Amino acid sequence: MAVHAYGSPRLIEEDGELEALLRRMVGEFESGFEQPWRFDLPEAYTAGMLRGIVGFEIPIRRLEGKLKLGQNRAGADLASAVAGLRAVGDSASQAVAALMEAAPLR
């Protein structure tokens, strides 16, 4: 499975905008932890660190998805791949196995 995103990148060069972006990202990606990291650094330290960070955004103008999960394989091959994924046991492997079982054969 793959997703290709297309767009034109834009540098984020203004310190206030870059710091706001970092604060949003920390809030988003740290929130799921039992003890999330908080963005409560001294102002001078934060300003120094911002000078070493290149921020950018890519407004997406087009997305393309590709789904190839063994639908072109013989039934036994596909069943073996699904069984192998199920044996791994982690949630990502289980999700891919379920997608493979649900994908229409071609």
N, C-alpha and C positions, 0 to 999 in steps of 0.2 A: 504494500500500500504506500502511496506517495501523494503528496500534495505539492504542486509547484505554485508559488505565489509570484506575481509579476507586479512591479511598480517601480517608481523612481525614488531612490533614497534622498533624504534631506538631512544634512548635518544639523545637529542641535548645538549651537555655539554659545548661546546666552546662558550664563551661569544659573540664573533663576529658573529657566525652563529645564535645564539639565538636572538640577537638583529636584525639581518637582517630578520629573520623569523617574529618577532614581527612587524617590520616596513612594511613588505609586507602585513601582516594581517590587520594592521591598515589602510593601503592604500586601501585595498580591501573592508573591511567591514564598513569603515567610509565614503567612497566616495559618497554614495548615499544620505547623509544628506545635508540639506540646509547649515548648518554650521558644516562641519565635524571636528572632533577632529584631531589635528595635533600632530605628534610625535616630538615635539620640546622641550624636557625636558632637564634640565641641565645634563651634562655628569656624574657628581658624583651621582646625584639622580638616573639616569638610571642605572648606575653600581650597586647601592645598590638594586634597585628593581629586577634586573636580578638575583641576588643571591637567591631571593625568588620564582623564576618561574622555573617550571620543563617543559622544552620543549621536544616535541617528534614529530616524524612523523611516519606514517604507509604507506610504499609503498604498494599499493594495488596489489595483485596478482590474486584476483578473486572477482567478484561481482555476487550476486544472487538477483534477483528481484522477489517479490511476489505481485500479484495483486488479491485482493479479495474484490470486491465492491458490494456484495449482489447479484451476478449473480445466486446464488443457491436459491434465495428467489422467492416467487410467484410474479407475475407482480404487484399486488396491493401493496405488501409490498415494493417492489423496487420503485414504483412510489411515495409512501408516504415518503420514505427516501429522494428521490430526491427533492420533494416539501419542505420538512423540511429544507434541505440544502439551497435551493433557497431562502427560507424565511429569513434565517440568513443574507444574503446579502453581506457578506465580500467576497473578491476575492478568498480566499482559499476554502471557502464553495462552491462558484460558480464553481471553477475548479473541485472539487471532484464530484459535481453533474453532470457536463458535462462528466467526465470520466465514471461515473456510467451509464449514458444514452448511451454512446458509446461502453461500454464493451459488448462483445458477451455473450449471455445467455448460461448457461451450463446445 
